[in-house]
Every structure is written in structure tokens, then in C-alpha cells.
Amino acid sequence: MALLLHRIGRFAYRRAWLVIVAWVVALGAVLGTGVALGGQLQDSFAIPGTESQQAIDQLAAVFPQTAGASAKAVVEAPEGESVESAQYQGAIEDMESALEDVDGIASVLGPFDEYAGDQVSGDERTAYIQITFDGQVTDVTPETLDEVTATGDIGTDAGLQVAFGGDVFQETSFGLTITEVFGVLFAAVVLIITFGSLLAAGMPLLTALVGVGTAVGGITIVAAFATVSSTAPMLAVMIGLAVGIDYALFILSRHRNQLARGQDPEESAAEAVATAGGAVVFAGLTVIIALLGLLVVGIPFLSVMGVGAAFAVFIAVAGAVTLLPALLGVFGRKLTPKPGSRAHRRANAADEGGERTMGRRWVDLVLKAPVVFVVAVVGLLGLAAVPALSLDLNLPNGSGEAGSTQREAYEMIDDGFGPGYNGPLIVTVDITQTTDIFDDLDAIGARIAELDDVAYVGDGLPNETVDTAIIQVIPESAPDSPETKELVASIRDLAPSIERDYGTPIAVTGFTAVAIDISNRLADALVPFALIVVGLSVVLLLMVFRSVFVPIKAALGFLLSAFGAIGATVAIFQWGWFADLLHVEPGPILSFLPILLMAVLFGLAMDYEVFLVSGMREEFVKTKEPRTSIVHGFQHAARVVTAAALIMFFVFFAFVPEGSGVIKGIAFALAIGVAFDAFLVRMTLVPAAMALAGTSAWWLPKWLARILPDVDIEGEGLRAHLEQAEWAAARPAAVNLDEAVFGLPERPIGPLAVEVPTGGVLVVRGEAVDRRVVAASLAGRLAPVSGRVAVQGTPLPTGAGRVMRQVAMAEVASDAPTGSTVGELIAARLDATRPWYRLAPSSSLVREWADRAATALGVDRTRLGVDTPLSALGAEARTVVAVAAALAERPGVVVVDIDDDPGDASDELWAALGRLLPAQVTLIVGLGDGSCTPDAAPELAARGIRFIEPVSRSLEAQR
């Protein structure tokens, strides 16, 4: 991956304006398309597979008049007066008539109608009109809502206070307030302090804003075709801003440090993208995987939020590894810290001596008493997690934002009727098996009325086909209270006895029941999801650090910070600590907050872990000194990790004071989670625990080391590749070997050294197995064991993909299959390398290379053509045809192995190959010890022939 990122970074640097224009065009296209499609946000909390959702789906089919969106027009008479007085009752009935005339309204049920429920409060001051629309919430147009609210003037003119509530009035737009802007400004201040440069500080902000704009545009496009909650774009903005700034910060910090040490700007940009960018890609992938893990929970609105946030992270990663290096290319050396500046001194500071940084002083303090710091951090985070034991999960209760008509209606219902009237339950009854419908419905209602926390039970109402009935149940408690959850469970517990006694299955539904089902499912999924995330972190960090201790320590630290953040959120948002200061209304915790927090915080925690510990690992590999390694890694990463964490904290926390009700809790949990994880876990617990573990921190069983893939997160392999590429560029040749060893570590072949010019000939002589291993390695098919190897200027094994495209292996079949022809052999090679837009190999090219083979052999085309069977050819002709087929791929090097039979390699064969090979194509030939060599042909001898004789060391020992 490091090599790929290096190439991407170099390309973006060299083609800076092309990349920048591409991003600007993409941003404009996505935003323009989103606006043109006009997608609307909607808060739909459907949850397939639950009792409440199945009941809603059933009602939509058999009781359609109850399935549309609903609203309430709430009216309140002045103090001491009654809505049942003539003037107020007349105004309410006039409102009802006006509402019936509004297009898009299916039914209106007034408080004084024949079938009205308990729609007048006990003190007769408050009443409400129940409104049902034709379609769902998304089908209700703003014009319809304007006509609905306009009817309120009738009641207002009569002296009534009027407010409208319901899902249709819920605010689903999103926007940024001044506090969120302050969050970005705080991030800018941190960047300026970190870099000491306005120009450098502006780059992470610019890439993050472009990424956020692109992500929001993409979500807007999706909203035109699917249900997208109003929380999804705000969550994407919050996470996209935070990770976008941080990811660019990591890469830019590495780039400026390298510039301060005198590195060329282009090389520095490419290397920064390959190294720091590798960690960014790793961290971004972990966040994306964790967010996409929300799909497993099986809740559609949460899945959309997860996918939207994951898309924002993906765009942030893409911007960091493409747009940022393009900006680096535009400004070039202007980003180099000035000699003598603090940034320049920090970049060139040694581990020992010179001015000690704050990071160095902190890690020295931690290492003086690591046990104390481990106990302190675990104790502090454990204490913070205690409130999580009383975690109460629920969805928003539908009260709306403060100051909205929805909030006003909610409070009027609460004051006039009681909190339960804001969250009525609907009990569906299957009446197909009863003949005494109304008596049974009354009996069922009476059973339910006996339960605790029931304020009112309405009369059973059958549908037109008399197969389903509904009973409205009003709890005494608020929709999001624990008592209401218990009431739903109690009604469901009654279901078996009611079905046994009356033959009428029942189910509980309604918005409140759906919210409870979602909360229960999310609560049940919390622990499994946490285990999945922890398991994933262990596997990923095992691959990155090749250590058992580091992943386990990282995972346990993540759990400490996650549950500590949940505990702090419970204390403030559920218990009400500092609620007034943060403009928080205490209540249940948003049901999907813990899972969302774990998904996002997981990736950020792994990000900080990689940047801190990778430097420690790199130093430990060199010195084998655990304490020195801890100091080195911490000292060089502490500043950038601190800056990244502060930026995350400010961006997240800025959404708390004035953010929407849903986003407040998420933002606070993420902000406090980042603070706990970065400052307590990663920058305190990690160095202390690593010091206590000593050399054991890097222990890995040998069997595990063999099966784990080697993830080059710090670019060690890249640096080796660049060194070999520089070595190869200094010695231009088709094949370059320097102390190269091939084969397997337990059966090495070599060392070998040779330099073959372009168009030359390399003869590999020896045992069949040994020479074929060497030939396959030079063709990029096998990795060399050690030494330096370059083919066509590309080092191996890091450039194996490119070498395989430039080297063709001629396959000489000793026994040609019956019926196979020369043309078919050449066509098969062309087919494997043809462009995607060609449906079949070019017949003219097949004929051309068949003719060239015939000319090289000096035979008539009637004796060797495209239709000539391979079985009709001798060994010499087959070899020439095989080489011609390989040359049809237009390679720079052709590899061919001649059988050990001395008769297969003749003067005529070498002369034919000399005539066939283009001047710029290099030939690698494998030969047995007794075979005739190519220098017998003047055409090949003139090219320059080199010889190597590979012998495996085990065979050499036998000799």
C-alpha cells in the first residue's frame, strides 16, 4: 500500500492543478445534482421484524385510514375558562371544518365529534383536533402544512391559544450555528500554533471543507431516492470536519518536518503520503468498517446514518491523499519552516540533548512511576463509567425543538392531559375469529385498563372489513419514561391469555412502541457490537505492530475511554449535571448513541495508537531498548496527536451548546470520548503500560508471525524500494543483480551478480530447477530472498506488478496438444494482454507474428503459418514460435527455457532468434550445462551476452 500511496502522492504533486480542478468539478457536480434533485430529509424510525413494525405494516394494508401521517391541533382556553363554552366550541368546530377543506387531509376528528376519544382535558381548558393525512410524512407538502397552520387563526381570533404538533411539523432541515463556526475557528487556532504558519494551517481546513461539501452533496442526492434522517448530514458534517482536518494534519506535519531536514519537496510530499498517509488510510478504513458495521444491527435509519458518515470519512481520506499533495505541489518550498524557527528546531531535535519539549517532559514523568499512572487512569475512567450502569436508552420523544410550534403543542398536551397523551399506544386486535366483536373489544380494553400506568383506554374501533380493530391506550407516563416501557411489556405479556380467552391475537404499536423496540434492539446489540469492534481492533493491530501486548492493551484502553464517555454522557444528559450550562434537557440517552460512539471512537482511537506506537516500534526494531523506544516514539508524535485530539474535541464540542437535540448528545459523547482516549489512554496509559511490559510488549509467537500479513504502515518497505530504485536508476540496464539470492530461505540460490544491457542476452546455466527459479524471479513471478534485483529499471520484489507487465515468458511445450495451431498459440497470448475495448485479438497481428517466425526460421509461409499444427513442428521451430507468441505481447524482456536435451539448442535456433528479436528486447535464456550457447549466432553475440550459473547452496555443499 505504501508504494501505491507514494505514486498517488507524486502524481498529485506533479499534476497539482489537474487534481485541484478535478476536486472542484466533483464538488460542484455533487452539490448541483443534490440541489437539482431536491431530496428531502425525513426522520423515519421503522424497524423491520419487530412486533410494532409488523403491526404498522398490517394496519397500512387492512386499516389504511390509520396509516397516514398524523398531527394534532391543540387549543387552550384562557385561565379559568372552558373550551366547551359556546364561543370557543364554535371556533374549534370552525377550525375542524377548515381543516377538512385542506387538500391532502384524509380525516379530521374533533373533540366534540361522536367518535371522539378523551380529547378534552379534565379541567376543560385544553382540547385537541386529531388530523390524519392521505400519505406518509414525506408526502405532506410545505404548502399543505401552511394551510393547516393557517386554520389556527380561527381559534386565535376567538381568544384561544393554538399550536400544532406531530411528526409532520418536526424540523428536518439542518444548518450550522455560530457555535459550530467557533469550533472550526478553534481548530484553526490549534493548527496555527502547531505549524507556526497561516499558509500551512489553512490547508487542512480547506481539504476538510471540500470533503464535507462533497459528502453532504452525496447524502442530498441519496435523500432524493431513499429515506435519510435529518441527523445523517449533520453527523457527516461533524465527523467529516474532524477527521478531514486531522488526517490532513498528520500528512502535512510529516511533510514539513521532512522539508525542515532538507528533503526535496516532491520527494517529501510523496513520502509523507506514503507513510503518514498509510496510517491515515488505515485509520480511515477502521472508522469506515466500524460505521458500516451498523448495517449488522438491522435498523434502516441507523444504517443510513452509518453509511453517510462512512462516506464522509472516505471522502476525507481521499482528500488527504490526493487534494492535499496537490496543494503541496502548488506551494512547493514555501511550506518549508524557516531556519531557526520553532518548527525547524523541533523537526531537527535529537532524542537527547537540546531543549526538552512538553511531550518529552510528560513521558519522562510517566516513566518515573508507570504503575501509579496506570492505576490512576484506570481508576479515573472506571469512575467516569459508573453512571453508565443506569443507562436508559430511547428515541426522541417528539417534543420538537424549543420555541417551535411542535414543542408548544407538546407542552400544552402535557400540562392539560398528562405526559402519556403525547405518546399514545395502539393495540391492534385480530377479530376474524370472534363473533361477539364489541363485547370482546370492551373486555380486552378492560383487561388493559387494569394494568399499572394506564391513564385511558379508548373504545375498540373495527375496520370496514371487520377483520382488524384498534384500541388506543394512553399511558400515565411520558413516551420516553421507563414506566411506559414496562407498560408496553405488560400489554404484550397479556397477549397469550387474551388470545386463549377470546381467540383474538393482539399486538402493540404506535410511535412510542416502535421507539421502545428500537431501543431494546440497540441495547441488546451493544455488547456484541463492542466485542466485534474490539475483536477487529485486535486483529488489525496484530497485523500492524506484530505484537500480542499492543493490540490487547489498545482494545482495553478503547473500552475504558468508550464506557467512560458513555458514563459522562449519562451524568449530564440523563441525570442533568451541568444541564443549564450546556443548554441540555435531561432525559433518556439517544438509543443509537452508544453504538455510534463506539463505531466512530474506535477508528479515532486506533488512529492515535498507530501514530504513537509506530514510532516506538520503529525505534525498538533498531535499538532493542524498550524505554528509549517509548521516549523516541512519544516525543516525536505527541505534538501532532495532541493537536489532532484538540481539533477533534473543539469541532465535536462546538455542536453541544446550540446543536439540535439529537446531535447534542452524540457530539458531547464524541468530544469527551476523544479527550479521554487521546490524553488519558494513549498519552498516559500507553507509555506507562509499555514501560511495565518492557521487551515483552513486542513478543509475538513464531507461528502467528508466519501467518500474519506484513502491513507496512510506516513505509519501511517503501524506503527499501526507493533505495533500490535509486540504485537501479544509477545503473541503467535491462537486468541488474547485486548479491541477489533466489529460491527459498532454506534452499537459497546464489548470491549472483550481473548487469545486462538493454537488448542484450542473459544465459542462465545450471540445473533445471535452479535456473527456472531464477528466470521466474526475474520475470516478477517469484520474490527474491535477498540482495538487490532490478529488471527494466524496476526493483524487485516491490515492483513485481510492473515487471510482470514488461516481461513475457515463452512457454515451449515439448508435447504440443493435438489440433493446436501456431495461430491459436499467438492469439492466446494476445488475448491475455489485449485492451478491454477489443472483443478479440487482432487477426492481422496473429498473422504478422506467424510470418515473422517463418522468416526467422527461413522457411516458406506455406510450411509455417497460422494454421500450421504445433505437433507438425520440430523442437527448434516450436521454440521460435513460442518466442514469437511472447513477443506479440510487446514486452521489453523475453524469458525462454530450453530443455536439457543438447539437441534442442542449436546454432540454427540461435540464428533464428537473433533474426526474430527486435533490437530493444532483452533475451533471458535458461540452458543445461551441455547445451550450445547463443554466442554461436553473430546476431546475438553482437548484442552482448552475459552468463550466470545459479547453484543452490545445498547442491553446492553436496558437490
Secondary structure, DSSP 4 states (H G I P E B T S, - for coil): -HHHHHHHHHHHHHTHHHHHHHHHHHHHHHHHHHHHHT---------TTSHHHHHHHHHHHH-GGGTS-EEEEEEEPPTT--TTSHHHHHHHHHHHHHHHTSTTEEEEE-TTSTT--S-B-TTSSEEEEEEEESS-GGGS-HHHHHHHHHTHHHHHHTT-EEEEESGGGS-------HHHHHHHHHHHHHHHHHHS-HHHHHHHHHHHHHHHHHHHHHHHHHHTTS---THHHHHHHHHHHHHHHHHHHHHHHHHHHHHHTT--HHHHHHHHHHHHHHHHHHHHHHHHHHHHGGGGG--HHHHHHHHHHHHHHHHHHHIIIIIHHHHHHHHGGGGSPPTTSHHHHHHT--SSSSPPPHHHHHHHHHHHSHHHHHHHHHHHHHHHHGGGGG--EE---S--STTSHHHHHHHHHHHHT-GGGGS-EEEEEE-TT-S-HHHHHHHHHHHHHTSTTEEEEPPPEE-TTSSEEEEEEEESS-TTSHHHHHHHHHHHHHHHHHHHHHS--EEEESHHHHHHHHHHHHHHHHHHHHHHHHHHHHHHHHHHH--SHHHHHHHHHHHHHHHHHHHHHIIIIIS-TTTTTTT----PEETTHHHHHHHHHHHHHHHHHHHHHHHHHHHHHHH--HHHHHHHHHHHHHHHHHHHHHHHHHHHHTTSSSS-HHHHHHHHHHHHHHHIIIIIIIIIIHHHHHHHHGGGGG---HHHHHHS----TT-HHHHHHHHHHHHHHHS--SEEEEEEEEEETTEEEEEEEEEE-TT-EEEEES-HHHHHHHHHHHTTSS--SEEEEEETTEEETTTHHHHHHHEEEE---SSPPTT-BHHHHHHHHHHHH--TT-SS--HHHHHHHHHHHHHHHT--TTTSSTT-BGGGS-HHHHHHHHHHHHHTT--SEEEEE--S-GGGS-HHHHHHHHHHS-TT-EEEEEE-TTSPPGGGSHHHHTT-EEEE---BHHHHHH-
